[in-house]
Structure formats: C-alpha cells, structure tokens
Amino acid sequence: LGLLPETTSATTVEAVTPANTPAPKVVELPIKIEISKIGLSAVIVNPTTTDIAALDKELLKGAVRYPTSAKLGEIGNVVLFGHSSYLPVVGNQAYKSFNGIQKLAVGDVVTVYSDNTAYTYSVRNVAEEKADDNTAIPLSVSGKILTLVTCNSFGAKEDRFVVTAELVESHLISN
C-alpha cells in the first residue's frame, strides 16, 4: 500500500546548510488583527508615508501600521494605531477599530495576521498616557514587540491608551 519507504541501492545526497549561515529572515506586512477577549477584529493598512493627513485618511479604512515601525518577523516595535469611538451609531466601523483595548490585561492574547502567518503576542502592559514628547513610543527595541495605540475618546484630546505586547509564537496558516 505504499506506507513504508522503499529501499533503493542509490545513494541520496542531502543539501546541508553550513552552521554559520543565518536562517532566512521572514518579514511580512500585517493585514489583520484579532483580540478575542474584547471581540476586536480589524483590517490593517500599511501606508508608505508618515504624512499626518495621509495617515488620517488611512485610519478611515481600519487600523494603521506606522510606516517606519517594524514589520512582522523583524526585531523591533510593530506600532499599530486605530480609532476608538463609543457613540451608539457609527457609520464607518473603522472608527471603532481599537474599541476596548484599554480593557486588556497582562497575559491577554493578541493575534496579528500577514497573508500566510499568524503572530501571537502576549500583553505585558496597558497604560493611559499623555501624547507628548515625554511619552514617545520607541521604534527600536531589543525584542519583537507589538504596540497598539488609540485615543481616549472620553479624556482630553492628548490622552491615549497604549498596549504593549511581546511575540510568543508565529505559525503558518492555510488560506
């Protein structure tokens, strides 16, 4: 039935990668974020400009990866930002992309998807911060970090919620 390998007299040569050759680096753009604890599911757009007006326009489509932040699979900080609105009627659901992230707690799971890989992060910090020069979000970090940012729609315009998470694992997904 073909369940056991057949033996042959031919010699098989396997390709061997030298020990000092680094594994190929997989770097991907995020396309979707899900956080089951708070029922969050949002598309992610990946603009190439840091122009504020252009970023504001992209926020109308969903969450946004800050263009100079890390990509999935890279060492660094993947920074995603999105709107939150708690109005009873919201025409554009992108205004609710990051609703509830302030309810997350240490250890909660955040999953970010590329076209073919799921990246699982564990929340390590949730904070309400002032959006000023003293609380800048670092882009260069030593690990694989995910930072989610949204405005505190009930606070001052400068208030924001910031969630920081560490990469736990990644795995291929079927399309």
PEFEN-V180863 format. One record per pair of residues at least 12 apart in sequence whose C-alpha atoms are under 10 Angstrom apart, sorted by the first residue. I is the first residue (numbers start at 0). GAP is how many residues later the second one is. D is the distance in whole Angstrom. If there is no record, write none. Layout:
# PEFEN-V180863
i	gap	d
I	GAP	D
I	GAP	D
This chain:
# PEFEN-V180863
i	gap	d
24	48	8
24	49	8
25	45	10
25	46	8
25	47	6
25	48	8
26	43	9
26	44	6
26	45	6
26	46	5
26	47	6
26	48	10
26	87	10
27	42	9
27	43	6
27	44	5
27	45	7
27	46	8
27	85	9
27	86	6
27	87	8
27	88	9
27	89	9
28	15	9
28	16	9
28	17	7
28	36	9
28	41	9
28	42	6
28	43	6
28	44	9
28	49	10
28	83	10
28	84	8
28	85	6
28	86	8
29	13	9
29	14	6
29	15	8
29	16	8
29	34	9
29	35	8
29	41	7
29	42	7
29	48	9
29	50	9
29	82	6
29	83	6
29	84	5
29	85	8
29	87	9
29	88	9
29	89	9
30	12	6
30	13	5
30	14	6
30	15	8
30	32	9
30	33	9
30	34	9
30	81	8
30	82	6
30	83	5
30	84	7
30	85	10
31	12	5
31	13	8
31	30	9
31	31	8
31	79	8
31	80	6
31	81	5
31	82	7
31	83	9
31	86	9
32	30	8
32	47	9
32	64	9
32	65	10
32	77	7
32	78	6
32	79	4
32	80	6
32	81	9
32	85	9
32	86	9
33	75	9
33	76	6
33	77	5
33	78	6
33	79	8
33	86	10
34	63	10
34	65	10
34	66	9
34	69	9
34	73	8
34	74	7
34	75	5
34	76	6
34	77	9
35	72	9
35	73	8
35	74	8
35	75	9
36	63	9
36	64	10
36	66	9
36	67	8
36	68	10
36	71	8
36	72	8
36	73	9
37	60	10
37	61	8
37	62	6
37	63	7
37	64	10
37	65	8
37	66	8
38	60	9
38	61	9
39	56	9
39	57	7
39	58	7
39	59	7
39	60	8
39	61	9
39	70	9
40	21	10
40	22	10
40	55	10
40	56	7
40	57	9
40	70	10
40	71	10
41	19	9
41	20	6
41	21	7
41	22	10
41	40	9
41	51	9
41	52	8
41	54	9
41	55	6
41	56	8
41	70	10
42	18	8
42	19	5
42	20	6
42	21	8
42	51	9
42	54	8
42	69	10
42	70	9
43	14	9
43	15	9
43	17	8
43	18	6
43	19	5
43	20	5
43	21	7
43	36	8
43	37	9
43	38	9
43	53	9
43	68	9
43	69	9
43	70	10
44	13	7
44	14	8
44	15	10
44	16	7
44	17	7
44	18	6
44	19	5
44	20	6
44	21	9
44	22	10
44	35	9
45	12	8
45	17	9
45	18	6
45	19	5
45	20	7
45	21	7
45	25	10
45	34	10
46	17	8
46	18	7
46	19	8
46	20	6
46	21	10
47	17	10
47	18	9
47	19	5
47	20	8
48	17	9
48	18	6
48	19	9
49	16	7
49	17	6
49	18	8
50	16	10
54	12	9
54	26	10
55	26	10
55	27	10
57	24	10
57	36	10
58	22	8
58	23	6
58	24	7
58	35	7
58	36	8
58	38	9
59	22	9
59	23	9
59	32	7
59	33	9
59	34	6
59	35	7
59	37	10
60	21	10
60	31	9
60	32	9
60	33	6
60	34	9
60	36	9
61	19	9
61	20	7
61	21	8
61	30	9
61	31	8
61	32	5
61	33	8
61	34	8
61	35	6
61	36	9
62	17	6
62	18	6
62	19	4
62	20	7
62	31	7
62	32	9
62	33	9
62	34	6
62	35	8
62	85	9
62	86	10
62	87	10
63	15	8
63	16	5
63	17	5
63	18	6
63	19	10
63	33	10
63	84	10
63	85	10
64	13	7
64	14	6
64	15	4
64	16	7
64	17	9
64	82	10
64	83	9
65	12	8
65	13	6
65	14	6
65	15	7
65	73	10
66	12	9
66	13	10
67	71	8
68	69	9
68	70	6
68	71	8
68	77	10
68	78	10
69	69	7
69	70	8
69	71	10
69	74	9
69	75	9
69	76	9
70	43	10
70	73	10
70	75	10
71	40	9
71	41	9
71	42	8
71	45	9
71	46	10
71	47	8
71	72	8
71	73	9
71	74	9
71	95	10
71	98	10
72	44	10
72	46	8
72	71	7
72	72	10
72	94	9
72	97	9
73	69	9
73	70	7
73	71	9
74	64	10
74	65	8
74	66	7
74	67	7
74	68	5
74	69	5
74	70	8
75	62	9
75	63	6
75	64	5
75	65	5
75	66	6
75	67	6
75	68	5
75	69	6
75	70	8
76	60	9
76	61	7
76	62	5
76	63	6
76	64	6
76	65	9
76	66	8
76	67	6
76	68	5
76	69	6
76	70	7
76	87	9
76	88	10
76	89	9
77	60	10
77	61	8
77	62	10
77	63	10
77	66	8
77	67	6
77	68	5
77	69	6
77	70	9
77	86	10
77	87	10
78	58	8
78	59	9
78	60	8
78	66	8
78	67	6
78	68	5
78	69	6
78	70	8
78	84	10
78	85	9
79	18	10
79	66	8
79	67	6
79	68	5
79	69	6
79	70	9
79	83	10
80	16	9
80	17	8
80	66	8
80	67	6
80	68	5
80	69	6
80	70	9
80	81	9
81	12	8
81	13	8
81	14	8
81	15	6
81	16	6
81	17	9
81	66	8
81	67	7
81	68	5
81	69	8
82	12	5
82	13	6
82	14	6
82	15	6
82	16	7
82	66	9
82	67	6
82	68	7
82	69	9
82	70	9
83	12	5
83	13	6
83	14	5
83	15	5
83	16	8
83	17	9
83	65	10
83	66	6
83	67	7
83	68	8
83	69	7
84	12	8
84	13	8
84	14	7
84	15	9
84	65	10
84	66	9
84	67	9
84	68	6
84	69	9
85	13	7
85	14	9
85	67	8
85	68	9
86	66	10
95	54	10
96	53	9
97	50	8
97	51	8
97	52	6
97	53	9
97	63	10
98	51	8
98	52	10
98	53	10
98	54	10
99	50	10
99	61	10
100	25	8
100	26	10
100	47	8
100	48	8
100	49	8
100	60	7
100	61	8
100	62	7
101	24	7
101	25	7
101	26	8
101	46	10
101	47	10
101	48	9
101	50	9
101	58	9
101	59	6
101	60	8
101	61	7
102	23	8
102	58	10
102	60	10
103	19	8
103	20	10
103	21	9
103	22	7
103	23	10
103	59	8
104	17	9
104	18	7
104	19	8
104	20	7
104	21	7
104	58	9
105	16	7
105	17	5
105	18	5
105	19	6
105	20	7
105	57	10
105	58	9
105	59	9
106	14	9
106	15	5
106	16	5
106	17	6
106	18	9
106	58	9
106	59	10
107	13	8
107	14	6
107	15	5
107	16	8
107	17	10
107	57	9
108	12	6
108	13	5
108	14	6
108	15	10
108	56	9
108	57	10
108	58	10
108	59	9
109	12	6
109	13	7
109	36	9
109	55	8
109	56	9
109	57	9
109	58	10
110	56	9
110	58	10
110	59	9
111	34	9
111	58	9
112	57	9
112	58	10
112	59	10
112	60	9
113	58	9
113	59	9
114	57	9
114	58	9
114	59	9
114	60	8
115	55	9
115	56	6
115	57	5
115	58	7
115	59	7
116	53	7
116	54	6
116	55	4
116	56	5
116	57	8
116	58	10
117	51	8
117	52	5
117	53	5
117	54	6
117	55	6
118	48	7
118	49	8
118	50	6
118	51	4
118	52	7
118	53	9
119	26	10
119	45	9
119	46	8
119	47	6
119	48	6
119	49	5
119	50	6
119	51	9
120	23	9
120	24	8
120	25	7
120	43	9
120	44	6
120	45	5
120	46	4
120	47	5
120	48	7
120	49	9
121	23	10
121	24	9
121	42	9
121	43	5
121	44	5
121	45	7
121	46	6
121	47	10
122	22	10
122	23	9
122	24	9
122	40	7
122	41	6
122	42	4
122	43	7
122	44	9
122	45	10
123	21	10
123	39	8
123	40	6
123	41	5
123	42	7
124	22	10
124	37	8
124	38	6
124	39	5
124	40	7
124	41	10
125	21	10
125	22	9
125	35	7
125	36	6
125	37	5
125	38	7
125	39	9
126	22	10
126	33	8
126	34	6
126	35	5
126	36	7
126	37	9
127	21	10
127	22	10
127	23	9
127	24	8
127	27	10
127	31	7
127	32	6
127	33	4
127	34	6
127	35	9
128	20	10
128	22	10
128	23	9
128	29	8
128	30	6
128	31	5
128	32	6
128	33	7
129	21	10
129	22	10
129	26	9
129	27	9
129	28	6
129	29	5
129	30	6
129	31	9
129	32	10
130	20	9
130	25	10
130	26	9
130	27	5
130	28	6
130	29	7
130	30	10
131	26	7
131	27	9
136	12	10
136	25	9
142	23	8
142	24	8
143	21	9
143	22	6
143	23	6
143	24	9
144	19	7
144	20	6
144	21	5
144	22	6
144	23	10
145	17	8
145	18	6
145	19	5
145	20	6
145	21	7
146	15	7
146	16	6
146	17	5
146	18	6
146	19	9
147	13	8
147	14	6
147	15	5
147	16	7
147	17	8
148	12	6
148	13	5
148	14	7
148	15	9
149	12	7
149	13	9
